[in-house]
Amino acid sequence: MRFPLKMIAVAATAITLATSAFAGDQYVDPTGYAVSGYDVVAYFDLDQAPVGQDQPAAVPGNKNITSTYNGATFAFSSEANKARFDADPAAFAPQYDGHCAYGVAKGGKVPGNPELWRILDGKLYLNITENVVGFWEEDIPGNLTLSENNWVSLEPAAASDRVIPQFSSAAPVN
């Protein structure tokens, strides 16, 4: 009876390692930073607006307080936020490598706008435009199911090389 359990454990480990080896890169815009230089940890400390309302402004990171994760540089507004990130980067990095959650639900990788965010079940999601946020919020559970299913095949693909429409980053700061 132990042999089959051991085989399952070995197979699960092999799948996990294979998936990690082929993971796609984080979306990085012309700022050269993940999430356009905004502090990903700070989102988790902001008061989230109800669905259908604009979220509070994202917090710019500092060029002098950074960490590298998933092939990208993340900037932070404080050393304390950097330390929180360094302790568990996957807990704070945006889902879908910083790509638009609704875009992933629709089957593609497009940039995520750091000003259009939502935290669901302890995870940070970004969307590309205000119109897309509306579509995303019409059926968040359904869109999450679609995006999670699509991400399995999308993740290994290269990160989007597109720019975020009608957006320029005020981050990171000095």
C-alpha positions as CSV (number, residue, x, y, z in Angstrom):
1,M,0.0,0.0,0.0
2,R,2.9,2.4,0.7
3,F,4.4,1.9,-2.8
4,P,1.4,3.6,-4.6
5,L,1.4,6.5,-2.1
6,K,5.1,7.0,-2.7
7,M,4.6,6.9,-6.5
8,I,1.9,9.5,-6.2
9,A,4.2,11.7,-4.1
10,V,7.0,11.4,-6.6
11,A,4.7,12.2,-9.5
12,A,3.3,15.2,-7.8
13,T,6.8,16.5,-7.0
14,A,7.9,16.0,-10.6
15,I,4.8,17.9,-11.9
16,T,5.5,20.7,-9.5
17,L,9.1,21.0,-10.5
18,A,8.3,20.8,-14.2
19,T,5.7,23.5,-13.9
20,S,8.1,25.7,-12.0
21,A,10.8,25.2,-14.6
22,F,8.5,26.4,-17.4
23,A,6.9,29.3,-15.5
24,G,6.5,32.5,-17.5
25,D,8.1,35.8,-16.6
26,Q,6.5,38.6,-14.6
27,Y,5.1,41.4,-16.7
28,V,7.5,44.4,-16.7
29,D,6.5,47.7,-18.3
30,P,8.9,50.4,-19.6
31,T,9.7,51.5,-16.0
32,G,11.7,48.3,-15.7
33,Y,9.8,47.2,-12.6
34,A,7.1,44.7,-11.9
35,V,3.7,46.3,-11.2
36,S,5.1,49.5,-12.8
37,G,7.1,50.2,-9.6
38,Y,4.2,50.1,-7.2
39,D,4.6,48.5,-3.8
40,V,2.7,45.1,-4.0
41,V,2.7,44.7,-0.2
42,A,1.0,48.0,0.3
43,Y,-2.1,46.9,-1.5
44,F,-2.8,44.5,1.3
45,D,-2.9,47.3,3.8
46,L,-5.3,49.6,1.8
47,D,-9.0,49.6,2.5
48,Q,-10.5,47.9,-0.5
49,A,-13.5,49.6,-2.2
50,P,-16.7,47.7,-2.9
51,V,-17.2,46.1,-6.4
52,G,-18.2,48.8,-8.8
53,Q,-16.2,51.6,-7.1
54,D,-12.6,52.8,-7.8
55,Q,-10.0,51.4,-5.5
56,P,-7.7,53.6,-3.4
57,A,-4.5,54.8,-5.1
58,A,-1.7,52.3,-5.3
59,V,1.4,53.2,-3.3
60,P,4.6,54.0,-5.3
61,G,7.7,51.9,-4.4
62,N,11.1,53.4,-3.9
63,K,13.9,52.8,-6.4
64,N,16.3,52.2,-3.4
65,I,14.2,49.5,-1.8
66,T,13.9,46.5,-4.1
67,S,13.8,42.8,-4.4
68,T,14.0,40.4,-7.3
69,Y,11.4,37.7,-7.8
70,N,10.2,35.7,-10.9
71,G,12.7,37.5,-13.1
72,A,11.6,41.0,-12.2
73,T,12.5,43.8,-9.8
74,F,9.8,44.8,-7.3
75,A,10.0,48.2,-5.5
76,F,8.7,48.9,-2.0
77,S,7.7,52.0,-0.1
78,S,9.4,50.8,3.1
79,E,12.0,48.4,4.3
80,A,9.3,46.7,6.4
81,N,7.2,46.0,3.2
82,K,10.4,44.7,1.5
83,A,11.0,42.3,4.5
84,R,7.3,41.1,4.3
85,F,7.7,40.4,0.6
86,D,11.1,38.7,1.0
87,A,9.6,36.3,3.6
88,D,7.0,35.1,1.1
89,P,7.1,36.7,-2.3
90,A,4.3,34.5,-3.8
91,A,1.9,35.8,-1.2
92,F,2.2,39.4,-2.5
93,A,3.1,39.1,-6.2
94,P,0.1,39.7,-8.4
95,Q,-1.6,36.8,-9.9
96,Y,-0.9,35.7,-13.5
97,D,2.6,37.3,-13.3
98,G,1.1,40.8,-13.3
99,H,-1.1,40.3,-16.4
100,C,-4.7,41.3,-16.6
101,A,-6.9,38.9,-14.8
102,Y,-9.8,39.4,-17.3
103,G,-7.4,39.0,-20.2
104,V,-6.3,35.6,-18.8
105,A,-10.0,34.7,-18.4
106,K,-10.4,35.4,-22.1
107,G,-7.3,33.4,-23.0
108,G,-4.4,35.8,-23.4
109,K,-1.7,37.7,-21.7
110,V,-2.1,41.5,-21.6
111,P,-0.6,43.9,-19.1
112,G,-2.1,44.6,-15.7
113,N,-2.6,48.2,-14.6
114,P,-1.4,48.7,-11.0
115,E,-4.2,51.3,-10.5
116,L,-6.9,48.8,-11.3
117,W,-6.6,46.2,-8.6
118,R,-8.6,44.0,-6.3
119,I,-7.7,41.5,-3.6
120,L,-9.7,38.3,-3.5
121,D,-9.0,35.5,-1.0
122,G,-5.7,37.1,-0.1
123,K,-4.5,37.4,-3.7
124,L,-3.8,40.5,-5.8
125,Y,-5.4,40.8,-9.2
126,L,-4.8,43.5,-11.8
127,N,-6.8,44.5,-14.9
128,I,-5.8,46.5,-17.9
129,T,-8.5,49.2,-18.3
130,E,-11.5,50.6,-16.4
131,N,-13.9,49.0,-19.0
132,V,-12.3,45.7,-18.4
133,V,-12.7,46.1,-14.7
134,G,-16.4,46.3,-15.3
135,F,-16.5,43.1,-17.3
136,W,-14.3,41.4,-14.7
137,E,-16.6,42.5,-11.9
138,E,-19.8,41.4,-13.7
139,D,-18.9,37.8,-12.7
140,I,-15.8,37.6,-10.6
141,P,-16.3,33.9,-9.5
142,G,-16.9,32.8,-13.1
143,N,-14.0,34.9,-14.5
144,L,-11.7,33.5,-11.8
145,T,-12.6,30.0,-12.8
146,L,-11.9,30.8,-16.4
147,S,-8.6,32.5,-15.7
148,E,-7.4,29.7,-13.4
149,N,-8.2,27.1,-16.0
150,N,-6.6,29.2,-18.8
151,W,-3.5,30.1,-16.8
152,V,-2.2,26.5,-16.9
153,S,-1.5,26.8,-20.6
154,L,-0.7,30.5,-20.7
155,E,1.8,30.7,-17.9
156,P,4.8,29.2,-19.8
157,A,4.3,31.7,-22.6
158,A,6.5,34.9,-22.7
159,A,5.3,37.9,-20.7
160,S,3.3,40.5,-22.6
161,D,5.4,43.1,-24.4
162,R,2.6,45.5,-24.7
163,V,2.2,48.8,-22.8
164,I,-0.7,49.6,-20.5
165,P,-3.1,51.8,-22.5
166,Q,-3.5,55.4,-21.3
167,F,-1.2,54.9,-18.3
168,S,2.1,56.3,-17.2
169,S,3.6,55.3,-13.9
170,A,4.4,57.7,-11.1
171,A,6.5,55.0,-9.5
172,P,9.0,54.1,-8.4
173,V,10.1,57.2,-6.5
174,N,13.5,58.2,-4.9
